[in-house]
């Protein structure tokens, strides 16, 4: 239902209701005034849209979330909670049909999350546009069920994702070189059962020091066959987008400075995926189809 339409269905003349769709939990944050939200033991059932949002000053609304549960996310765009600057979430269960753990802000920590994932969106997301993000940790994420499949090409998918721009997902010139994403640690993520892809990072900000440690995936939805579209949709991607003038964002050098994208302990079916081990390529077990121009900006080791 849509607040702009008297809590009735969204009018057919409106292409979306991103700002006015009814949310299960919606808060306002006054500009320049530090506020805190303690949320403990709350369960949301069958959300109709984004479950948990704050409008206003996103930098002065700190959330402390414990034992949060979200179930019955049958519709698309039933995201998990968005955590704002300095927030933390622990010991939670999220059933979502879009972005589950949204790490768009600095100083966020998320620990011990159990995820039941439907087909739309990734598990961990920091994209949709250029951002300034610094100092985020996500630890102990267990994906116990998922329906993520490779049948359609999507920019907002995989276990870990920084999506292309929401306004034009196919555009590659949406970057802002004045913004930087850095110092993100994603550790001890386990995906039970087959999944479509591991990582897709379409960098729209300067990017450095991204550590993905101990990502363990049981296997893939389907074997790689003869270069079909479904095959390509299972590949992980790492690309540096450009600004409007065609200048790409800066990605930290991993080989010489240890400031790039680090995959430490990435395993598929119990097998370690290593850059120098010959099993990382798109048609191999690791299924990494990273841009050749970023060869020195990533590494994978056990």
C-alpha positions as CSV (number, residue, x, y, z in Angstrom):
1,X,0.0,0.0,0.0
2,X,1.0,3.6,-0.7
3,X,0.9,6.5,1.8
4,X,0.5,8.9,-1.2
5,X,-2.6,7.0,-2.3
6,X,-4.4,6.9,1.0
7,X,-3.0,3.6,2.1
8,X,-4.5,2.0,-1.0
9,X,-2.7,0.2,-3.8
10,X,0.0,2.2,-5.6
11,X,-1.7,4.1,-8.4
12,X,-1.1,2.6,-11.8
13,X,0.1,6.1,-13.0
14,X,3.0,5.9,-10.5
15,X,6.0,3.9,-11.5
16,X,7.1,3.3,-7.9
17,X,6.5,4.3,-4.3
18,X,10.0,4.1,-2.9
19,X,9.5,7.0,-0.5
20,X,5.8,6.4,0.3
21,X,5.3,2.7,0.3
22,X,4.2,1.5,3.8
23,X,7.1,0.1,5.8
24,X,6.9,-2.1,8.9
25,X,9.3,0.1,10.8
26,X,9.9,3.7,9.7
27,X,11.7,6.4,11.7
28,X,12.7,10.0,11.3
29,X,16.0,11.6,12.2
30,X,16.4,15.3,12.9
31,X,19.3,17.0,11.2
32,X,22.4,17.5,13.4
33,X,20.8,15.9,16.5
34,X,22.3,12.6,17.6
35,X,19.6,10.0,18.2
36,X,19.8,6.3,19.3
37,X,17.4,3.4,18.7
38,X,17.6,0.3,20.8
39,X,15.7,-2.6,19.1
40,X,15.7,-5.9,21.0
41,X,13.7,-9.0,20.2
42,X,11.4,-7.6,17.6
43,X,9.9,-9.9,14.9
44,X,8.6,-8.6,11.6
45,X,6.2,-10.9,9.7
46,X,5.3,-10.7,6.0
47,X,6.6,-7.2,5.2
48,X,5.1,-5.6,2.1
49,X,8.2,-3.6,1.1
50,X,11.4,-2.4,2.7
51,X,11.1,-3.5,6.3
52,X,13.1,-1.0,8.3
53,X,14.1,2.5,7.2
54,X,15.0,6.0,8.6
55,X,14.3,9.2,6.8
56,X,16.3,12.3,7.5
57,X,19.9,12.7,8.8
58,X,21.4,9.2,8.3
59,X,24.6,10.2,10.1
60,X,23.0,11.0,13.4
61,X,20.8,8.0,13.9
62,X,22.7,5.2,15.6
63,X,20.9,1.8,15.9
64,X,21.6,-1.0,18.4
65,X,19.8,-4.1,17.1
66,X,19.8,-7.4,18.9
67,X,17.7,-10.6,18.2
68,X,15.9,-9.0,15.3
69,X,13.8,-11.4,13.2
70,X,12.2,-10.9,9.8
71,X,10.1,-13.7,8.2
72,X,7.7,-14.2,5.4
73,X,9.4,-11.9,2.8
74,X,7.4,-13.2,-0.2
75,X,7.5,-10.0,-2.2
76,X,10.5,-8.5,-4.1
77,X,12.0,-5.5,-2.4
78,X,11.5,-6.9,1.1
79,X,15.0,-5.9,2.1
80,X,16.7,-6.5,5.5
81,X,17.3,-3.5,7.8
82,X,19.5,-0.6,6.7
83,X,22.0,0.2,9.4
84,X,23.1,3.9,9.7
85,X,26.4,5.4,10.8
86,X,27.9,3.8,13.9
87,X,25.2,1.1,14.2
88,X,25.5,-2.5,15.1
89,X,23.3,-5.6,14.8
90,X,23.9,-8.9,16.5
91,X,22.3,-12.4,16.8
92,X,19.5,-11.9,14.2
93,X,17.5,-13.9,11.7
94,X,16.6,-12.3,8.3
95,X,14.4,-13.8,5.6
96,X,14.6,-11.4,2.7
97,X,13.8,-11.1,-1.0
98,X,16.2,-8.3,-1.8
99,X,19.4,-6.8,-0.2
100,X,19.7,-8.5,3.2
101,X,22.6,-6.8,5.0
102,X,22.9,-3.2,3.8
103,X,26.3,-1.7,4.7
104,X,25.9,1.8,3.2
105,X,27.4,3.7,6.1
106,X,30.6,4.0,8.1
107,X,31.3,2.4,11.5
108,X,28.7,-0.4,11.1
109,X,29.2,-3.8,12.6
110,X,27.0,-6.9,12.0
111,X,27.6,-10.2,13.9
112,X,26.0,-13.6,13.9
113,X,23.2,-13.4,11.3
114,X,21.2,-16.3,10.0
115,X,19.8,-15.7,6.5
116,X,17.0,-17.3,4.5
117,X,17.4,-15.8,1.1
118,X,14.8,-15.6,-1.7
119,X,15.7,-15.0,-5.4
120,X,16.0,-11.2,-5.6
121,X,19.1,-9.3,-4.6
122,X,22.4,-10.3,-2.8
123,X,23.1,-11.2,0.8
124,X,25.6,-8.3,1.5
125,X,25.2,-5.0,-0.4
126,X,27.1,-1.7,-0.4
127,X,26.3,-0.4,-3.9
128,X,23.5,1.3,-5.9
129,X,25.5,4.5,-6.3
130,X,28.8,6.2,-5.2
131,X,29.3,6.3,-1.4
132,X,31.8,7.3,1.3
133,X,32.1,4.2,3.6
134,X,34.9,3.5,6.1
135,X,35.3,0.9,8.8
136,X,32.6,-1.8,8.4
137,X,32.7,-5.4,9.7
138,X,30.3,-8.2,9.0
139,X,31.1,-11.5,10.8
140,X,29.4,-14.8,11.2
141,X,26.8,-14.9,8.4
142,X,25.1,-18.2,7.7
143,X,22.9,-18.6,4.7
144,X,20.8,-21.6,5.5
145,X,18.5,-21.6,2.5
146,X,18.6,-19.6,-0.8
147,X,16.8,-19.5,-4.1
148,X,19.3,-17.2,-5.9
149,X,19.5,-18.5,-9.5
150,X,21.4,-17.5,-12.7
151,X,18.6,-17.4,-15.2
152,X,18.5,-13.6,-15.6
153,X,21.4,-11.2,-15.8
154,X,21.4,-9.0,-12.7
155,X,23.8,-6.4,-11.3
156,X,22.4,-6.8,-7.8
157,X,23.1,-10.4,-7.0
158,X,25.7,-12.9,-5.6
159,X,26.5,-13.4,-2.0
160,X,28.6,-10.2,-1.8
161,X,27.6,-7.3,-4.0
162,X,28.2,-3.6,-4.8
163,X,25.6,-3.0,-7.4
164,X,25.7,-0.7,-10.4
165,X,23.6,2.5,-10.2
166,X,19.9,2.2,-9.4
167,X,18.9,4.8,-12.0
168,X,20.6,3.0,-14.9
169,X,21.9,-0.4,-14.0
170,X,23.6,-0.9,-17.4
171,X,25.6,2.3,-17.3
172,X,29.3,2.2,-16.5
173,X,29.9,5.9,-16.2
174,X,28.1,6.6,-12.9
175,X,31.2,6.8,-10.7
176,X,32.1,9.7,-8.4
177,X,35.9,9.9,-7.9
178,X,35.5,12.2,-4.9
179,X,34.0,9.3,-2.8
180,X,35.8,6.3,-1.3
181,X,34.8,2.9,0.0
182,X,37.5,1.4,2.2
183,X,38.3,-0.8,5.2
184,X,35.4,-3.3,4.8
185,X,35.8,-6.7,6.4
186,X,33.4,-9.6,5.7
187,X,34.4,-12.7,7.6
188,X,33.1,-16.2,8.2
189,X,30.3,-16.3,5.7
190,X,28.9,-19.8,5.0
191,X,26.4,-20.6,2.2
192,X,24.6,-23.9,2.5
193,X,23.5,-25.5,-0.8
194,X,24.1,-24.2,-4.3
195,X,24.1,-20.5,-5.2
196,X,24.4,-18.5,-8.4
197,X,27.6,-16.5,-7.8
198,X,30.0,-15.4,-5.1
199,X,31.0,-11.7,-5.6
200,X,30.0,-8.9,-7.9
201,X,31.7,-5.5,-7.3
202,X,30.8,-2.7,-9.7
203,X,33.0,0.0,-8.1
204,X,31.4,3.5,-8.4
205,X,33.7,5.0,-5.7
206,X,37.4,4.7,-5.1
207,X,37.9,1.4,-3.4
208,X,40.6,0.1,-1.2
209,X,41.2,-2.6,1.5
210,X,38.2,-4.8,1.1
211,X,38.8,-8.1,2.9
212,X,36.5,-11.1,2.3
213,X,37.7,-13.8,4.7
214,X,36.5,-17.4,5.0
215,X,33.7,-17.2,2.4
216,X,32.6,-20.9,2.1
217,X,30.1,-21.9,-0.6
218,X,28.8,-25.4,-1.0
219,X,28.5,-25.3,-4.8
220,X,27.0,-23.7,-7.8
221,X,23.4,-23.8,-9.2
222,X,24.5,-25.5,-12.4
223,X,27.7,-26.6,-14.2
224,X,29.4,-24.3,-16.7
225,X,28.4,-25.5,-20.2
226,X,29.1,-23.9,-23.5
227,X,29.2,-20.2,-22.7
228,X,25.5,-19.8,-22.3
229,X,23.9,-16.7,-20.7
230,X,23.1,-18.8,-17.6
231,X,26.8,-19.6,-17.4
232,X,27.8,-16.0,-17.6
233,X,25.3,-15.0,-14.9
234,X,27.1,-17.3,-12.5
235,X,30.5,-15.6,-12.8
236,X,31.8,-13.2,-10.1
237,X,32.7,-9.8,-11.4
238,X,35.0,-6.9,-10.3
239,X,35.0,-3.8,-12.4
240,X,36.1,-0.2,-12.0
241,X,33.4,2.2,-13.3
242,X,34.2,5.7,-14.8
243,X,32.8,9.1,-14.1
244,X,31.1,11.1,-16.8
245,X,34.4,12.1,-18.4
246,X,35.5,8.5,-18.8
247,X,38.1,8.5,-15.9
248,X,37.9,5.3,-13.8
249,X,37.8,5.2,-10.0
250,X,41.0,4.3,-8.2
251,X,41.3,0.7,-6.9
252,X,43.9,-0.1,-4.3
253,X,46.9,-2.2,-5.5
254,X,46.8,-5.6,-3.7
255,X,50.0,-7.0,-5.2
256,X,52.4,-4.2,-4.0
257,X,50.5,-2.4,-1.2
258,X,47.9,-4.9,0.1
259,X,45.2,-2.3,-0.4
260,X,42.9,-4.0,-2.9
261,X,40.3,-6.7,-2.8
262,X,41.4,-9.7,-0.7
263,X,39.8,-13.1,-0.9
264,X,41.4,-15.0,2.0
265,X,40.1,-18.5,2.6
266,X,37.5,-18.5,-0.3
267,X,36.3,-22.1,-0.7
268,X,33.8,-23.8,-3.0
269,X,32.8,-27.3,-2.2
270,X,35.6,-27.4,0.5
271,X,38.3,-26.6,-2.1
272,X,40.4,-23.4,-1.6
273,X,40.3,-21.0,-4.5
274,X,43.8,-19.5,-5.1
275,X,44.9,-17.0,-7.7
276,X,48.1,-18.9,-8.3
277,X,46.5,-22.3,-8.1
278,X,44.7,-22.3,-11.5
279,X,41.2,-22.8,-10.2
280,X,39.9,-19.2,-9.9
281,X,38.9,-18.6,-13.5
282,X,35.4,-18.2,-14.8
283,X,35.3,-21.7,-16.2
284,X,36.9,-23.2,-13.1
285,X,35.6,-23.9,-9.6
286,X,36.2,-20.4,-8.4
287,X,34.2,-18.7,-11.3
288,X,36.0,-15.3,-10.9
289,X,35.5,-13.3,-14.1
290,X,37.3,-10.1,-12.8
291,X,38.3,-7.4,-15.2
292,X,41.7,-7.9,-16.7
293,X,42.6,-4.3,-16.0
294,X,42.3,-5.0,-12.3
295,X,44.8,-7.9,-12.2
296,X,47.0,-6.3,-9.6
297,X,44.1,-5.1,-7.5
298,X,42.9,-8.4,-6.1
299,X,44.3,-11.6,-4.7
300,X,42.9,-15.0,-3.5
301,X,44.8,-17.2,-1.2
302,X,44.2,-19.8,1.5
